């Protein structure tokens, strides 16, 4: 566990994120993070990439692009009717 001083930043408080921690979290300047409080613990996590919304129009387009395939079950056996 490392210690870090809390600094005044305008009307807020802040602290510096050591470069090794930033590398491990895969964040850099301008990265977005989420934070939650768990009692007195502050949990900071990088924002994951969000998937774009998938609409009904997108689904219809994907279905039209799909190619139907014939599936072979082998030669008929018994009294199947073709």
Secondary structure by P-SEA (a helix, b strand, c coil): cbbbbbbbcccbbbbbbcaaaaaaacccccbbbbbbbcccbbbbbccccccccccaaaaaaaaaabbbbbbbcccccccccc
